Amino acid sequence: MRRSAFIKLNQKRWTEFERLLSNSNPDPDVLADLFIQVTDDLSYSNTQYPDSDTTRYLNALASKIHLTIYKNKKEEKSRFKAFWVTELPLIFYKYRKQLLYSLLIFTISVAIGALSAANDSTFVRLILGDSYVDMTLNNIESGEPMGVYGEQSSGNMFFTITFNNILVSFIAFVWGGFLGSFPMFILLSFGTGIILFRNGVMLGAFQYFFVQHNLFTESFLTVWIHGTIEISSIIIAGAAGIIAGNSILFPGTYSRMTSFKRGFKDGTKILIGLIPMFVIAGFLESYVTRLYDMPNLLKLTIILLSFAGMLWYVVLYPIKINKKNELH
């Protein structure tokens, strides 16, 4: 590559690095990412144009980033706070398109599951299993269609559900990136799409099953007490898998390995951020959803508050933080 082309390709990114370095309190993790990118550029420039002004410029920029990293080390306590208050919301903003893709895949899958159940009387049993359908039909006949949520003890239910939800999110992430990093696996982001599709179809079939028995309102107001946070978190986990997979498929100006490391790192941070959400969802399902006789207004209030909380932290708050960060 001609030096002029190399400069033209990366100049905008280098300028952005300088802008970030001018901030009074830059994020250490962001600086670490910058350092990796600049050193990659420096290595290429040093090989192709060893005595050029470009190489000297990148060497100076890398040194500046290196010094800033050590100058701006934070205490562990403030680092923990910064992760939840600033870092994770900015990651959500950065990958807002991937979040949207994950939401669209899941929503379309739910519709497919519901339509399939509506047009095939055997589909619900195929997806949910005979034992679950028969158990639910017995509960409906006995006047307790949501009785499944009261069968286990709250403590056992909490740990089982929370672990299962975290496992599902981990699988969605791994199928998107980790497996795709090996040549024998060609799933990449499509693997995450399969996980989202399967869970969406299950949800669609599940909800339509209750529509068929004129119990949609009761099932919705019960299941979505915990489902609002749980399903939102699964969609976000899907986005993390897409991020990891796309980092391999579309490395941009980075080497494929460097791009994968960046995508995998950000995806892992999202998974860490989901753990408290799954714990909350598990608590609601184990200790609150089982109280299916509570007033519908109270159920609806919990659902709306959960939805508002997820919408604020994952969508609205990141927009605010990003604008604030740009002003600095």
Phi, psi and omega in degrees: 000135178293148183301320180298321179291321178298317179295315181298323181292327188245353186303317181299320180292319179296321178297321178294322177301315181297322179296317179295324179292337180283348178296146182289333184219069183291152179289127181302322180292322177297317179298321179297319177297318179299318182298319179297315182295314183293321179293327174297314178296319180297318180299317179295314182295321181294330178282317186272323184226066190301327184252022185269163175296328180299315179296318179295321179296313181293325177297318178293321180294317178298320179295321180295318178296316181301315180294321181293324179302312183283334179287333186251027176298138182246159176289156184301322182296313181290330177295320179297314180295318181297327181299313184280327185276326186235306190297308182295315176302322178292328176294318176301318180292317182300322183251035181299327178294318179294324175297319179294318179300316180297318179297317181295316179300315182293316182296316178297322180294321177299316179298319178297318179298317180293316180295322179295318179294326181289332185253357180218111185293343181264354187295319182299317178294324179297320184275315186266342180095146183297318185297318181292317181296315180297319179298316181293321177298321177295320178295322179296316180296328180274000177088010178230072184299335179258019184297342180300332183282353179250008185281326181261161174291150184301318183296310179297320180297319182299310183291320180296311183292315181298315179298317181296318180294319178295322179296318179299317180295322180294318179297317179300322180288314182297319180295333181279322188237309188298312179292324182290349180281352179253137184305328183289343179255124181248013184289313181048228182295336181293332177297318176297320178301323179296316179297314178298318181298314182298314180291324178294316178298318178300316180295317180298316179295319180299311182293323181290332177303319179282332174298317180300334182253020177057038181234023185299312183300313181296317180292319181297312183290343177268306185296321186279002170301314176261333186294332180301311180283320182297310182292321177301319181292323178295321178296318179295320177297323176299320178298322178298321178294321178295321178301312181295316180295315180294332180295335177273318182291321185233077184286347181066228182275356180270162170293156183299323180291317179297318179297318179297318179300317179295313181294318180295322179296313180293322178296321178296320178298323177295317179299318177299319179294336181279340184304310178298327180294319178291327176295317178296315180298319179296321178296314181298317182292324185278328187245341184246314181302325181297343177273059188290353178268000179295158181303142181299327180296321178292318177301312181297323179297316179297318180297313182294321178295321178295316180296316180296320180296316179294316180298319181293312187285327185267333185243301189286312180298317176302324177297317180295315180296320180296317178297318179296320180293324180292326180292334180273000000 
